[in-house]
Amino acid sequence: ARARAGSWLSAELQGIPGVVAPPAPDDVYGHGYWGFPLRIVSEELGATRDEFREALAAEGIKTDIWISKPLYLYDALAKQVSFGDSHWPFQGAGNDQPKYEQGLCPNAELALNQLCNIVRIHEEISDEDLASVATAIKKVAHGLRR
């Protein structure tokens, strides 16, 4: 049911400038749609991801930010604090303190700053509610385009 809902919504949202929905699954690659991520391309939409999220919230559509930064920017890697003060395994055994810092993977950082997750997509969603989500996303995208 989740795959059916996600596939329908993905197909419904294709081609909206600045709003990139996950591609519909094909015969080789499926999709579990545990979440429904949208990538917001500000230059195409004319609004930021956060402005898009605020406008969707005004339409009653809840979103969240799944992962706000790449794993290497979390303390365990960025500050190398996985085993107290030892800095192991980041120092020693041939490691010369790898640098985990902003800019290491610029494409991943950009993608994470563009993503938002539509919260309401689940196996119990009705066709009517699913259509309402699609309508709201289209309305917001059209309204934000400058």
BELMO-V767055 format. One record per residue. RES is the residue in three letters. SS is DSSP state (@ for helix, = for strand, . for the rest). OMEGA is omega as a letter, one per 30 degrees, with the letter a starting at -180 (none if undefined). NEAR is the number of other ideal C-beta (glycine too) atoms within 10 Angstrom. Layout:
BEGIN
<<RES;SS;OMEGA;NEAR> <RES;SS;OMEGA;NEAR>>
END
This chain:
BEGIN
<<ALA;.;l;10> <ARG;@;l;16> <ALA;@;l;13> <ARG;@;a;13> <ALA;@;a;22> <GLY;@;l;26> <SER;@;l;17> <TRP;@;a;16> <LEU;@;l;23> <SER;@;l;20> <ALA;@;a;13> <GLU;@;a;18> <LEU;@;a;20> <GLN;.;l;12> <GLY;.;l;9> <ILE;.;a;19> <PRO;.;l;13> <GLY;.;l;19> <VAL;=;a;22> <VAL;=;l;19> <ALA;=;l;21> <PRO;.;l;18> <PRO;.;l;12> <ALA;.;l;14> <PRO;.;l;15> <ASP;.;a;8> <ASP;.;a;5> <VAL;.;a;5> <TYR;.;l;7> <GLY;.;l;10> <HIS;.;a;16> <GLY;.;a;9> <TYR;.;l;22> <TRP;.;l;12> <GLY;.;l;16> <PHE;=;a;23> <PRO;=;l;18> <LEU;=;l;25> <ARG;=;a;17> <ILE;=;a;22> <VAL;.;a;14> <SER;@;a;16> <GLU;@;l;7> <GLU;@;a;14> <LEU;@;a;21> <GLY;.;l;14> <ALA;.;l;20> <THR;.;l;14> <ARG;@;a;19> <ASP;@;l;14> <GLU;@;l;15> <PHE;@;l;23> <ARG;@;l;21> <GLU;@;l;14> <ALA;@;l;18> <LEU;@;l;21> <ALA;@;l;13> <ALA;@;l;11> <GLU;.;l;14> <GLY;.;a;10> <ILE;.;a;20> <LYS;.;l;12> <THR;=;l;22> <ASP;=;l;10> <ILE;.;a;14> <TRP;.;a;12> <ILE;.;a;13> <SER;.;a;10> <LYS;.;l;14> <PRO;.;a;17> <LEU;@;a;12> <TYR;@;l;17> <LEU;@;l;17> <TYR;.;a;14> <ASP;@;a;10> <ALA;@;l;13> <LEU;@;a;17> <ALA;@;a;17> <LYS;.;l;12> <GLN;.;a;20> <VAL;.;a;14> <SER;.;l;13> <PHE;.;l;11> <GLY;.;a;7> <ASP;.;a;7> <SER;.;a;12> <HIS;.;l;15> <TRP;.;g;13> <PRO;.;a;13> <PHE;.;l;20> <GLN;=;a;13> <GLY;=;l;11> <ALA;.;l;7> <GLY;.;l;6> <ASN;=;l;12> <ASP;=;l;8> <GLN;.;l;10> <PRO;.;a;13> <LYS;.;l;11> <TYR;.;a;19> <GLU;.;l;10> <GLN;.;l;12> <GLY;.;a;7> <LEU;.;l;15> <CYS;.;a;15> <PRO;@;l;9> <ASN;@;l;7> <ALA;@;l;14> <GLU;@;l;16> <LEU;@;a;12> <ALA;@;a;14> <LEU;@;l;17> <ASN;@;l;16> <GLN;@;a;18> <LEU;=;l;19> <CYS;=;a;21> <ASN;=;l;17> <ILE;=;a;23> <VAL;.;a;13> <ARG;.;a;16> <ILE;.;a;20> <HIS;.;a;15> <GLU;.;a;11> <GLU;.;a;9> <ILE;.;l;18> <SER;.;l;9> <ASP;@;l;10> <GLU;@;l;7> <ASP;@;l;14> <LEU;@;l;18> <ALA;@;l;13> <SER;@;l;16> <VAL;@;l;24> <ALA;@;l;20> <THR;@;a;13> <ALA;@;a;18> <ILE;@;l;24> <LYS;@;l;14> <LYS;@;a;14> <VAL;@;a;24> <ALA;@;l;23> <HIS;@;a;10> <GLY;@;a;12> <LEU;@;a;19> <ARG;.;a;14> <ARG;.;none;6>>
END
